[in-house]
Amino acid sequence: MGNSESEILAERLKELSCLYDIAKITLDSTKDFDQVLDEIVHRIPKAWKHETAAICHIQVRTHWYKSAEEPHKHVFQEQIIRIGDLGNGRIRIYYPAPPFTEKDFLEEEYRLLEKLAMDLSLYIQHHEIKSRELRYLESLRHHDRLKVLGEITAGIAHELNTPLGSILGFSQLIIDDSKDPATLSDAQKIVHAALHAREVVKKLMYFSCELPQRLESVSFNEVIRETILLIKPSLEGKKIVLETHLSNDPIIIQLDPVQITQVVFNLINNGLHASPENGKIIIETQDKGDSAELIVQDFGTGMHEETIAQIFEPFFTTKELGDGMGLGLSVVHGIIKSHKGSIFVKSKINEGTQFRIVLPKKQEG
């Protein structure tokens, strides 16, 4: 066997070894997607004839994975990675030029690049399908958790209401009958604590949708304007600029004004706590035909995905101890659910958070 045949055989073995190694990398369930692509992009150049000079780049939609930066002057070969409707990717092999030219790429290496592009396409599509399935399952689990929590909190609320009523009633009797200042003072403290506990119960009942709604056809914008007046002193205290973009046309919608006031108040209040002094909050309403949309956007601390997944659960809070009970957003969720609406949240750390609420204009059934 001649020397050239030995070199050809050695190149074929390098290519087969590369495909085998990449198959092993993609089957390793202990690594996440970025780790897999990073290992692949560093493994591929070893299959090329001039492996010490070869540089590999893999693009998946807008993100690039690189074994090294491409030389300022270079030649390269490329294959498209077919991914799907949301965009494709590409795989490139670079050589520095000079000393290399396009003729230094072997015909077999073009075919190898095609095979690698096909294998990567299958891996990326499989990963995205699995990711969508996991997000869907997590969404179902989250919905089930909220449903169970709603049932639990409804039971807790009913159990607490009776003894709280007794505490308030007997405390009032003490206040009416007692002449001792110390006893009166203590009874007033009991009343104050019981009223505070009753407010907690009321919020629990909002979360579980146990409070009866009083639906009225009202101006959506007017409800929001009135809520802004309620929270205006707190905004001014922190020098927060509140920018409003309310629909020019009146949005007449069927809702419980008290409950929706609480929703808007809680969302603005959350933005207030997340915003730095002299920050800004934007409130926007839009008429969407059969529905109305409310957007509350702050530019504060933002949240991680792990936090977003928990914010609608009762008693979850990111505030300091004593700054809140963690019922605000669970109450918001309960009210929006009872209005047959939807709530969506987008957030980025140090960029802010946006809550978007969609409510049907008419409540059926």
C-alpha positions in Angstrom: 0.0 0.0 0.0 1.4 3.4 -1.1 2.0 6.4 1.2 -0.9 8.3 -0.4 -3.3 5.4 0.3 -2.1 5.3 3.9 -2.8 9.1 4.2 -6.3 8.6 2.7 -7.0 5.7 5.1 -5.8 7.8 8.0 -8.1 10.7 7.0 -11.1 8.3 6.7 -10.4 7.0 10.2 -10.2 10.6 11.6 -13.6 11.3 10.0 -15.2 8.1 11.4 -13.7 8.8 14.8 -15.2 12.3 14.7 -18.7 11.1 13.9 -18.5 8.4 16.6 -17.2 10.9 19.3 -20.0 13.4 18.4 -22.6 10.7 18.6 -21.3 9.9 22.1 -21.3 13.6 23.1 -24.9 14.1 22.0 -26.1 11.1 23.9 -24.6 12.2 27.2 -27.6 13.3 29.3 -25.5 14.7 32.0 -24.5 17.7 29.9 -26.7 20.7 28.9 -27.2 22.0 25.4 -24.5 24.6 25.5 -21.9 22.1 26.9 -22.7 19.6 24.2 -22.3 22.2 21.4 -19.1 23.5 23.0 -17.6 20.0 23.1 -18.7 19.3 19.5 -17.2 22.6 18.1 -13.8 21.7 19.7 -13.9 18.1 18.5 -14.7 18.7 14.8 -11.4 20.4 13.7 -9.5 17.2 14.6 -11.2 15.4 11.7 -9.7 17.8 9.1 -6.4 17.2 7.3 -4.7 20.3 8.7 -6.3 19.9 12.2 -3.9 22.2 14.0 -4.9 25.1 11.7 -8.6 24.3 11.4 -11.1 26.4 13.4 -14.8 25.4 13.7 -17.8 27.7 14.2 -21.4 26.5 14.7 -24.3 28.9 14.6 -27.7 28.0 16.1 -30.0 30.8 15.0 -28.4 33.9 16.6 -25.9 32.2 18.9 -22.4 31.1 17.8 -20.2 28.4 19.3 -16.5 28.7 18.4 -13.4 26.6 18.9 -11.4 29.8 18.4 -11.8 33.2 16.7 -11.5 33.1 12.9 -8.3 34.4 11.4 -8.4 38.0 10.0 -7.7 36.6 6.6 -9.1 33.2 6.0 -10.8 30.7 3.7 -13.7 28.6 4.9 -16.2 25.9 3.9 -19.8 26.0 5.1 -23.0 24.0 5.4 -26.5 25.1 6.5 -28.0 23.4 9.5 -31.7 23.0 8.9 -33.6 23.6 12.2 -37.1 24.8 11.5 -39.5 27.7 11.0 -37.8 29.9 13.5 -34.6 30.0 11.6 -31.6 27.8 10.7 -27.9 27.6 11.6 -24.6 26.9 9.9 -21.3 25.1 10.5 -18.1 26.5 9.2 -14.5 25.3 9.0 -11.8 28.0 8.7 -8.2 27.9 7.6 -5.9 31.0 7.8 -5.0 32.5 4.4 -2.2 32.4 3.6 -0.8 29.8 3.7 -4.0 27.9 3.0 -6.4 28.3 0.0 -9.8 26.7 -0.7 -8.0 23.9 -2.5 -6.7 22.7 0.8 -10.2 21.5 1.7 -10.6 17.8 0.7 -13.6 16.6 -1.3 -14.3 14.1 1.5 -14.3 16.9 4.0 -17.2 18.6 2.2 -19.2 15.4 2.4 -18.2 15.1 6.1 -19.4 18.6 6.7 -22.8 17.7 5.1 -23.1 14.7 7.4 -22.2 16.8 10.5 -24.8 19.4 9.5 -27.5 16.7 9.2 -26.5 15.2 12.6 -26.5 18.6 14.3 -29.9 19.4 12.7 -31.4 16.2 14.2 -29.8 16.8 17.6 -31.0 20.5 17.8 -34.5 19.7 16.7 -34.7 16.8 19.2 -33.4 19.1 22.0 -36.0 21.8 21.2 -38.9 19.3 21.1 -37.8 17.9 24.5 -37.5 21.5 25.9 -41.0 22.4 24.7 -42.4 19.2 26.3 -40.7 20.0 29.6 -42.0 23.5 29.6 -45.5 22.2 28.9 -45.3 19.6 31.7 -44.0 22.2 34.1 -46.8 24.5 33.1 -49.3 21.7 33.9 -47.6 21.0 37.2 -47.7 24.7 38.1 -51.4 24.9 37.2 -52.1 21.9 39.4 -50.1 23.3 42.3 -52.1 26.6 42.1 -55.4 24.7 41.9 -54.5 22.7 45.0 -53.2 25.8 46.8 -56.5 27.5 46.0 -58.5 24.7 47.6 -56.2 24.7 50.7 -56.3 28.4 51.1 -60.1 28.4 50.8 -60.3 25.9 53.6 -57.9 27.9 55.8 -59.8 31.1 55.2 -63.2 29.5 56.2 -61.6 27.9 59.3 -60.1 31.2 60.4 -63.1 33.4 59.9 -65.2 31.9 62.7 -62.6 32.3 65.5 -61.6 35.7 64.3 -65.2 36.8 64.4 -65.4 35.5 68.0 -62.1 37.3 69.0 -63.4 40.6 67.6 -66.8 40.2 69.2 -65.5 39.4 72.7 -62.8 42.1 72.4 -65.5 44.7 71.6 -67.5 43.5 74.7 -64.4 44.1 76.9 -64.0 47.6 75.4 -67.6 48.4 76.0 -67.7 47.1 79.6 -64.2 47.9 80.9 -63.2 51.2 82.6 -59.6 50.1 83.3 -57.2 52.0 80.8 -54.7 49.1 80.7 -57.5 46.6 79.9 -58.9 48.9 77.2 -55.5 49.3 75.7 -54.9 45.6 75.6 -58.4 45.0 74.1 -57.7 47.6 71.3 -54.4 45.7 70.5 -56.4 42.4 70.2 -58.9 44.1 67.9 -56.1 45.6 65.8 -54.3 42.2 65.5 -57.6 40.4 64.7 -58.5 43.0 62.0 -55.0 42.5 60.5 -55.5 38.7 60.5 -58.9 39.2 58.8 -57.2 41.1 56.0 -54.9 38.2 55.5 -57.9 35.9 55.3 -59.5 38.2 52.8 -56.4 38.0 50.6 -56.4 34.2 50.9 -60.1 34.2 49.8 -59.2 36.4 46.8 -56.5 33.9 45.8 -59.0 31.0 46.0 -61.7 33.0 44.3 -64.1 32.5 47.3 -65.1 36.2 47.6 -68.3 36.9 45.6 -67.8 39.2 42.6 -69.8 42.3 41.9 -69.6 42.6 38.1 -70.3 46.0 36.6 -69.9 47.5 33.1 -67.3 50.2 33.7 -64.6 52.2 32.0 -61.3 50.2 32.2 -59.3 53.4 32.0 -61.3 55.0 34.8 -60.6 52.1 37.2 -56.9 52.5 36.4 -56.9 56.2 36.9 -58.6 55.9 40.3 -56.1 53.3 41.4 -53.2 55.5 40.4 -54.6 58.2 42.7 -54.6 55.7 45.6 -50.9 54.8 45.1 -49.7 58.3 44.0 -48.3 59.3 47.4 -46.1 56.2 47.6 -44.8 56.9 44.1 -44.0 60.5 45.0 -42.3 59.4 48.2 -39.8 57.3 46.1 -39.7 59.9 43.3 -41.0 57.3 40.8 -42.2 58.7 37.4 -45.5 57.0 36.4 -46.0 57.2 32.6 -49.5 56.3 31.4 -50.5 55.3 27.8 -54.2 54.7 28.2 -56.3 53.9 25.2 -57.8 57.0 23.5 -61.1 55.2 23.0 -63.1 54.3 26.2 -62.8 50.6 27.0 -66.1 49.4 28.5 -65.6 46.1 30.3 -67.5 43.9 32.7 -65.5 43.5 35.9 -65.5 43.9 39.7 -64.0 47.4 40.2 -62.8 46.7 43.7 -61.0 43.5 42.7 -59.4 45.0 39.6 -58.4 48.0 41.6 -56.5 45.6 43.9 -54.9 43.9 40.9 -53.6 47.2 39.5 -52.6 48.5 42.9 -50.5 45.3 43.6 -48.8 45.4 40.2 -47.8 49.1 40.5 -46.8 48.5 44.1 -44.5 45.6 43.0 -43.0 47.8 40.4 -42.5 50.5 43.1 -40.6 48.0 45.3 -38.4 46.8 42.4 -37.6 50.3 41.1 -34.7 52.4 42.3 -35.3 56.0 43.5 -36.1 58.2 40.5 -37.2 55.2 38.5 -40.0 54.8 36.1 -43.1 52.7 35.7 -45.2 52.6 32.5 -48.9 51.7 32.5 -50.6 51.0 29.2 -54.1 49.9 28.1 -55.2 48.6 24.7 -58.6 47.7 23.2 -58.3 44.3 21.6 -61.8 43.9 20.3 -63.4 41.3 22.5 -60.8 41.8 25.2 -58.9 44.5 27.0 -55.1 44.5 27.7 -53.3 46.1 30.6 -49.5 46.3 30.7 -47.5 47.4 33.8 -43.8 47.7 33.1 -41.0 48.7 35.5 -37.3 49.1 34.9 -36.1 47.8 38.3 -34.2 44.7 39.6 -36.0 42.1 37.4 -36.3 38.4 38.3 -34.7 35.1 37.4 -36.7 32.4 35.7 -36.8 30.4 38.9 -38.4 33.3 40.7 -41.0 33.9 37.9 -42.1 30.3 38.2 -43.1 30.9 41.9 -44.4 34.4 42.1 -48.1 33.5 41.9 -47.8 31.0 44.8 -49.2 32.2 48.2 -46.6 33.4 50.7 -43.7 33.5 48.1 -41.9 36.8 48.4 -38.6 38.3 47.4 -39.1 41.2 49.8 -37.3 41.7 53.1 -38.9 40.2 56.2 -41.7 42.5 57.3 -42.1 44.2 53.9 -44.9 41.9 52.8 -46.6 38.5 53.3 -46.2 37.3 49.7 -49.9 37.4 49.0 -49.9 40.3 46.5 -49.4 38.3 43.2 -51.2 35.2 44.4 -54.2 37.5 44.9 -53.7 39.1 41.5 -53.6 35.6 40.0 -56.8 34.6 41.8 -58.7 37.7 40.7 -57.6 37.5 37.1 -58.5 33.8 37.0 -62.0 34.5 38.4 -62.5 37.1 35.7 -61.6 34.4 33.1 -58.5 36.4 32.1 -54.9 35.6 31.6 -51.7 37.1 33.1 -48.2 36.9 31.5 -44.9 38.0 32.9 -41.5 38.8 31.2 -38.5 39.8 33.2 -34.7 40.3 32.9 -32.3 40.8 35.8 -31.4 44.5 36.1 -33.7 45.4 33.2 -37.1 45.2 34.7 -40.4 43.3 34.7 -43.5 43.5 32.5 -46.9 42.2 33.6 -49.5 41.8 30.8 -53.1 41.1 31.7 -55.8 40.2 29.1 -59.4 40.4 30.3 -62.5 39.5 28.3 -64.9 42.5 28.0 -67.9 40.4 28.8 -68.2 37.7 31.5 -70.3 34.8 30.2 -72.0 32.2 32.4 
